[in-house]
Amino acid sequence: MGNEPGDLTRDFDETDLVVPLDRMWSATVGLRLSESTDGLPTAVLEVTEAVCQPLGLVHGGIYACVAEELASTATGRAVMPEGRWCVGQSNVTHFLHAARLGGTLHAVARSIHQGRSTWVWDVECSNESGRLCARSTVTMAVRDGPMPGSR
């Protein structure tokens, strides 16, 4: 994750974060966050052994993590400049088709609700062929004031 055009993390002030962006789980496995040309939060992940279960299939928890990372980052980017912060409140992920070692996951998040205290996202993860592998609904709690644990 860097400060490239379209990079979802470009507006974050890392001095507010306890864990630097380049040391979070997503950076350690190579998840790349960005925006599509129409402004939707997106992510790409090369399917390596680090994200697979023993049969060479993407571990189900990875789909949930990718969805929450997109929803968290996109919500945070929108609310943090207003002096607010967010945290995951719920994540329901349905596994539809296995992604395999050597492939690529492509995720896109669409906001379906942007309220005062909650934001809800629909996140789809597809493989390199465009086949839908998982679909998540992620609810983010949005709160006023400084983030707990912020520096």
GUDRENTOR-586369 format. One record per residue (C-alpha): residue in three letters; x, y, z. Coordinates in steps of 0.05 Angstrom, whole numbers, padded with zeros to 5 digits, always signed. Last residue first. Example, Ala and Ser with C-alpha at 12.3 -4.5 7.8 and 13.67 -1.06 7.14 Angstrom:
REM GUDRENTOR-586369
SER+00273-00021+00143ALA+00246-00090+00156
END
This chain:
REM GUDRENTOR-586369
ARG-00027+00167+00389SER-00093+00133+00378GLY-00113+00078+00427PRO-00187+00094+00423MET-00199+00137+00361PRO-00213+00210+00377GLY-00284+00236+00374ASP-00347+00213+00340ARG-00364+00141+00323VAL-00380+00101+00260ALA-00396+00027+00268MET-00382-00010+00203THR-00428-00064+00176VAL-00399-00113+00126THR-00441-00155+00079SER-00398-00205+00044ARG-00400-00243-00021ALA-00351-00298-00039CYS-00322-00333-00100LEU-00357-00298-00158ARG-00326-00321-00223GLY-00289-00264-00259SER-00237-00310-00289GLU-00183-00283-00242ASN-00226-00300-00182SER-00282-00258-00153CYS-00293-00226-00085GLU-00357-00185-00077VAL-00366-00134-00021ASP-00433-00104-00001TRP-00422-00048+00049VAL-00462-00020+00108TRP-00445+00045+00144THR-00467+00057+00215SER-00472+00116+00264ARG-00494+00175+00222GLY-00516+00132+00163GLN-00483+00112+00098HIS-00520+00051+00071ILE-00510+00006+00010SER-00437+00023-00003ARG-00407-00020-00057ALA-00342-00057-00048VAL-00301-00092-00102ALA-00255-00150-00094HIS-00208-00185-00144LEU-00174-00250-00122THR-00117-00277-00163GLY-00096-00348-00180GLY-00034-00388-00163LEU-00067-00425-00105ARG-00141-00432-00118ALA-00205-00392-00109ALA-00263-00435-00086HIS-00335-00417-00105LEU-00394-00391-00065PHE-00370-00374+00005HIS-00419-00328+00041THR-00390-00275+00087VAL-00427-00239+00143ASN-00385-00185+00176SER-00409-00145+00235GLN-00389-00083+00275GLY-00323-00066+00243VAL-00292-00002+00269CYS-00299+00070+00250TRP-00271+00139+00267ARG-00297+00210+00268GLY-00262+00278+00267GLU-00294+00297+00200PRO-00229+00280+00162MET-00236+00210+00193VAL-00305+00197+00163ALA-00293+00185+00089ARG-00224+00152+00091GLY-00248+00111+00151THR-00308+00085+00112ALA-00265+00065+00052THR-00211+00034+00095SER-00259-00005+00140ALA-00303-00030+00082LEU-00243-00052+00041GLU-00207-00085+00100GLU-00272-00117+00122ALA-00283-00150+00055VAL-00211-00173+00049CYS-00214-00203+00119ALA-00280-00239+00105TYR-00251-00269+00041ILE-00187-00287+00079GLY-00227-00323+00132GLY-00250-00374+00081HIS-00179-00398+00068VAL-00163-00394-00006LEU-00156-00464-00034GLY-00090-00500-00038LEU-00114-00563-00002PRO-00076-00543+00062GLN-00113-00476+00071CYS-00090-00417+00030VAL-00073-00345+00045ALA+00002-00352+00058GLU+00008-00405+00003THR-00003-00350-00048VAL-00066-00325-00082GLU-00048-00257-00110LEU-00095-00206-00078VAL-00128-00147-00112ALA-00172-00096-00078THR-00226-00047-00098PRO-00262+00013-00068LEU-00311+00042-00119GLY-00293+00110-00150ASP-00318+00098-00222THR-00247+00087-00247SER-00239+00034-00194GLU-00206+00053-00128SER-00146+00021-00095LEU-00125-00030-00044ARG-00069-00081-00057LEU-00068-00141-00011GLY+00004-00168-00010VAL+00001-00218+00048THR+00040-00174+00096ALA+00004-00111+00073SER-00063-00140+00091TRP-00041-00164+00160MET-00019-00093+00179ARG+00055-00075+00177ASP+00055-00028+00117LEU-00005+00010+00145PRO+00032+00026+00210VAL-00001-00003+00272VAL-00022+00047+00326LEU-00049+00096+00275ASP-00059+00171+00283THR+00012+00187+00259GLU-00006+00148+00196ASP-00046+00207+00170PHE-00091+00171+00121ASP-00107+00206+00054ARG-00069+00159+00008THR-00096+00094+00038LEU-00148+00083-00017ASP-00095+00084-00071GLY-00127+00112-00135PRO-00065+00152-00151GLU-00006+00121-00113ASN+00011+00135-00041GLY+00030+00065-00022MET+00000+00000+00000
END
